[in-house]
Amino acid sequence: MGTLIVLVVYLLATVGAAGMLLRTRRVPRWELVIPAASVAVLGYTLYRNVVPYPTGAAFWLPVTAGAWIAVALAAVLLSPALVRRIGRRLTEEEGLA
């Protein structure tokens, strides 16, 4: 279950980093090939962890991972002010502002 959640987190972080690279315009466009390749590899790895769908006791692992991801997504969507504050603080701490 933890592996599936970590794969989704890595996937979302990679997509977010690629979006940040696009917005800053300090990085040449061709360097977006690396995040794109990472998304492809992470997507394939995630796919192979779920297909063929587990049976027996492992049947509930993807369901549980999906439930935790849904809870985290709901928390982010229901508290946009908190998300902005965290983003602003991270940007300041990393010297990106």
Buried (B, 14 or more C-beta within 10 A) or exposed (E): BEEBBEBBEBBBEBBEBBEEBEEEEEEEEEEBEEBEEBBEEBEEBBEEBBEEEBEEEEEEBBEEBBEBBEEBEEEEEEEEEEEEEEEEEEEEEEEEE
